[in-house]
Amino acid sequence: MESLAATALPGLWGRLTGTQPDPDLWVVLATLGAALAVVVPHPVWRVSRNAVTIAHEGGHGLVALLTGRQLTGIRLHSDTSGLTLSRGKPYGLGMILTAAAGYTAPSLLGLGGAALLATGRITLLLWVATALLVAMLVMIRNAYGVLTVVLAGGAFLLVSWLAGPQVQAAFAYAVVWFLLAGGVRPPFELQTKRSRGGAGDSDADQLSRLTHVPAGLWLFLFHAVSLSSLIGGGRWLLEG
């Protein structure tokens, strides 16, 4: 048994940290087209936005933990809204970073994923994403949230273990393109709601109350992060 573990573990580690060949350019462009096809049309976006909500609420939760707050639960709803609850001081840097993490998380995750793909680490990307979803599942506090995270995690797990290298590469590129493109749309949706007098308790408004900086400037930050990530991450993917 010990000899089997000694043989298997190095191989597993090598597979995780090793590099895989880049897909052909047509695969990169096809996955970009697929990502746009589920982000741009509104009827499809109403469904695919659930994946962006997972990243959004996961961003709140991860930063809450990193800043020393106590994460108490995450809820994901069928209308693609979500809620992340944490305990700690209702003010200060930790609370500010936690509130700012939601709208920036999908784009920054996409940018990080693009960096991994640009260096050929497709397997590492898939395994890291799976690990993050499993960790998030522990904190989900409603049935719909459990369902969506299990489905997302199951897809990553199946592709990681059962699919061939070409399918893994296509799946990884499609996911990263989706995060980069999908991260751009929510700030614009928030801007539209605020212009109509809605979303008075949005992340931008909470940040405004915490920092005394106008909510519009926080919204500008969300736009800057999402668009910069799309441009930078897109270049890495196309040049990889």
C-alpha positions as CSV (number, residue, x, y, z in Angstrom):
1,M,0.0,0.0,0.0
2,E,2.8,2.4,0.9
3,S,4.7,1.7,-2.3
4,L,1.5,2.2,-4.3
5,A,0.9,5.6,-2.7
6,A,4.6,6.5,-3.2
7,T,4.2,5.8,-6.9
8,A,0.7,7.4,-7.3
9,L,1.3,10.6,-5.5
10,P,4.2,11.9,-7.5
11,G,2.3,11.1,-10.7
12,L,-0.7,12.9,-9.5
13,W,1.3,15.9,-8.4
14,G,3.1,15.9,-11.8
15,R,-0.2,15.8,-13.6
16,L,-1.5,18.7,-11.5
17,T,1.5,21.0,-11.8
18,G,2.6,20.0,-15.3
19,T,1.7,21.8,-18.5
20,Q,-0.6,20.7,-21.3
21,P,-0.4,21.7,-25.0
22,D,-2.4,24.8,-26.1
23,P,-5.5,24.2,-28.2
24,D,-5.6,25.3,-31.8
25,L,-6.6,28.9,-32.5
26,W,-10.0,27.8,-33.9
27,V,-10.8,26.2,-30.5
28,V,-10.0,29.4,-28.7
29,L,-12.2,31.4,-31.0
30,A,-15.0,28.8,-30.9
31,T,-15.0,28.9,-27.1
32,L,-15.1,32.7,-27.2
33,G,-18.1,32.5,-29.5
34,A,-19.8,30.0,-27.2
35,A,-19.2,32.3,-24.2
36,L,-20.7,35.3,-26.0
37,A,-23.7,33.1,-27.1
38,V,-24.6,32.6,-23.4
39,V,-23.8,36.1,-22.2
40,V,-25.2,38.4,-24.8
41,P,-28.8,37.2,-25.6
42,H,-30.9,38.1,-22.6
43,P,-33.1,34.9,-22.5
44,V,-30.0,32.8,-22.3
45,W,-28.3,35.2,-19.9
46,R,-31.1,34.8,-17.4
47,V,-30.0,31.2,-16.9
48,S,-26.2,31.5,-17.4
49,R,-26.1,34.4,-15.0
50,N,-26.4,31.8,-12.2
51,A,-22.8,30.9,-12.8
52,V,-21.7,34.5,-12.4
53,T,-23.7,34.7,-9.2
54,I,-21.7,31.7,-7.8
55,A,-18.5,33.6,-8.6
56,H,-19.9,36.9,-7.2
57,E,-21.0,35.4,-3.8
58,G,-17.9,33.2,-3.7
59,G,-15.8,36.3,-4.0
60,H,-17.6,37.9,-1.0
61,G,-17.1,34.8,1.0
62,L,-13.5,34.2,0.2
63,V,-12.4,37.8,0.9
64,A,-14.5,37.7,4.1
65,L,-12.4,34.7,5.3
66,L,-9.1,36.2,4.1
67,T,-9.8,39.5,6.0
68,G,-10.6,37.6,9.3
69,R,-14.3,37.8,9.2
70,Q,-16.5,34.8,10.2
71,L,-18.4,33.5,7.2
72,T,-21.8,32.2,8.3
73,G,-23.5,31.3,5.1
74,I,-24.2,31.8,1.4
75,R,-27.5,31.7,-0.4
76,L,-28.1,31.5,-4.1
77,H,-31.6,32.2,-5.5
78,S,-33.3,31.2,-8.7
79,D,-33.7,34.8,-9.8
80,T,-29.8,34.9,-10.0
81,S,-29.5,37.0,-6.9
82,G,-27.5,35.9,-3.9
83,L,-26.6,36.8,-0.3
84,T,-23.4,36.2,1.7
85,L,-23.5,36.7,5.4
86,S,-20.4,37.2,7.6
87,R,-19.7,38.3,11.2
88,G,-17.3,40.9,12.2
89,K,-17.0,44.7,12.5
90,P,-19.6,46.4,10.3
91,Y,-17.0,48.8,9.2
92,G,-13.2,48.9,8.4
93,L,-11.0,47.6,5.7
94,G,-12.2,44.0,6.0
95,M,-15.8,45.0,5.5
96,I,-14.9,47.3,2.6
97,L,-12.9,44.6,0.8
98,T,-15.6,42.0,1.3
99,A,-18.2,44.3,-0.1
100,A,-16.0,45.2,-3.1
101,A,-15.2,41.6,-3.9
102,G,-18.6,40.6,-5.4
103,Y,-18.8,42.5,-8.7
104,T,-15.0,42.2,-9.3
105,A,-14.7,38.4,-8.5
106,P,-16.0,36.9,-11.8
107,S,-13.6,39.1,-13.9
108,L,-10.6,38.6,-11.6
109,L,-11.2,34.8,-11.5
110,G,-11.4,34.9,-15.3
111,L,-8.1,36.9,-15.4
112,G,-6.4,34.4,-13.1
113,G,-7.8,31.5,-15.2
114,A,-6.4,33.2,-18.3
115,A,-3.0,33.5,-16.7
116,L,-3.0,29.7,-16.0
117,L,-4.1,28.9,-19.5
118,A,-1.5,31.1,-21.0
119,T,1.1,29.0,-19.2
120,G,-0.5,25.7,-20.3
121,R,-1.8,24.7,-16.9
122,I,-5.2,23.5,-18.0
123,T,-5.4,20.6,-15.4
124,L,-4.4,22.9,-12.6
125,L,-7.2,25.4,-13.5
126,L,-9.8,22.6,-13.5
127,W,-8.7,21.2,-10.2
128,V,-8.5,24.6,-8.5
129,A,-12.0,25.5,-9.7
130,T,-13.3,22.2,-8.4
131,A,-11.7,22.7,-5.0
132,L,-13.2,26.2,-4.7
133,L,-16.7,25.0,-5.6
134,V,-16.4,22.1,-3.0
135,A,-15.3,24.6,-0.4
136,M,-18.1,26.9,-1.3
137,L,-20.7,24.1,-1.1
138,V,-20.0,23.7,2.7
139,M,-21.2,27.2,3.2
140,I,-24.4,27.1,1.1
141,R,-27.5,27.5,3.2
142,N,-30.4,26.8,0.7
143,A,-31.5,24.0,-1.6
144,Y,-31.3,25.9,-4.8
145,G,-27.8,27.1,-4.0
146,V,-26.7,23.5,-3.2
147,L,-28.2,22.3,-6.5
148,T,-26.4,25.0,-8.6
149,V,-23.0,24.5,-6.9
150,V,-23.2,20.7,-7.1
151,L,-24.0,20.9,-10.8
152,A,-21.1,23.3,-11.5
153,G,-18.7,21.2,-9.4
154,G,-19.9,18.0,-11.0
155,A,-19.2,19.4,-14.4
156,F,-15.7,20.3,-13.5
157,L,-15.1,17.0,-11.8
158,L,-16.3,14.9,-14.7
159,V,-14.3,16.9,-17.3
160,S,-11.2,16.8,-15.0
161,W,-11.3,13.0,-14.6
162,L,-13.0,11.5,-17.6
163,A,-12.5,13.8,-20.6
164,G,-9.5,13.8,-22.9
165,P,-7.0,16.6,-23.2
166,Q,-8.8,18.4,-26.1
167,V,-12.1,18.4,-24.3
168,Q,-10.5,19.6,-21.1
169,A,-8.8,22.4,-23.0
170,A,-12.0,23.5,-24.8
171,F,-14.0,23.4,-21.5
172,A,-11.4,25.4,-19.6
173,Y,-11.2,28.0,-22.3
174,A,-15.0,28.3,-22.5
175,V,-15.2,28.8,-18.7
176,V,-12.6,31.5,-18.6
177,W,-14.1,33.3,-21.6
178,F,-17.4,33.1,-19.9
179,L,-16.1,34.6,-16.7
180,L,-14.3,37.4,-18.5
181,A,-17.3,38.3,-20.7
182,G,-19.9,37.5,-18.1
183,G,-18.1,39.7,-15.5
184,V,-18.7,42.8,-17.7
185,R,-22.5,42.7,-17.8
186,P,-23.6,42.8,-14.1
187,P,-22.0,46.3,-13.5
188,F,-23.9,47.7,-16.5
189,E,-27.1,46.0,-15.2
190,L,-26.5,47.6,-11.7
191,Q,-25.9,51.0,-13.4
192,T,-29.2,50.7,-15.2
193,K,-31.1,49.8,-12.1
194,R,-29.6,52.7,-10.1
195,S,-30.4,55.1,-12.9
196,R,-34.1,54.0,-12.5
197,G,-34.0,54.5,-8.8
198,G,-33.6,50.9,-7.9
199,A,-30.9,48.7,-6.2
200,G,-30.6,51.2,-3.3
201,D,-28.9,48.6,-1.1
202,S,-26.4,47.4,-3.8
203,D,-22.8,46.6,-3.1
204,A,-21.9,50.0,-4.6
205,D,-24.3,51.8,-2.2
206,Q,-23.0,49.8,0.8
207,L,-19.5,50.7,-0.1
208,S,-20.5,54.4,-0.4
209,R,-21.9,54.3,3.2
210,L,-18.7,52.5,4.4
211,T,-16.2,54.9,2.8
212,H,-18.2,58.1,2.1
213,V,-17.1,57.8,-1.5
214,P,-19.9,58.2,-4.0
215,A,-21.5,55.0,-5.2
216,G,-20.9,56.1,-8.8
217,L,-17.1,55.9,-8.2
218,W,-17.4,52.4,-6.9
219,L,-19.5,51.5,-9.9
220,F,-16.7,53.0,-12.1
221,L,-14.2,50.7,-10.3
222,F,-16.4,47.7,-11.1
223,H,-16.5,48.7,-14.8
224,A,-12.7,49.3,-14.8
225,V,-11.9,45.9,-13.3
226,S,-14.2,44.0,-15.6
227,L,-13.2,45.7,-18.8
228,S,-9.5,45.6,-18.0
229,S,-9.7,41.9,-17.1
230,L,-11.6,41.2,-20.4
231,I,-9.0,43.0,-22.4
232,G,-5.9,41.6,-20.6
233,G,-7.3,38.1,-20.2
234,G,-8.5,38.0,-23.7
235,R,-5.0,38.9,-25.0
236,W,-3.5,36.1,-23.0
237,L,-5.9,33.6,-24.3
238,L,-5.5,34.6,-27.9
239,E,-1.7,34.8,-27.8
240,G,-1.3,31.7,-25.7
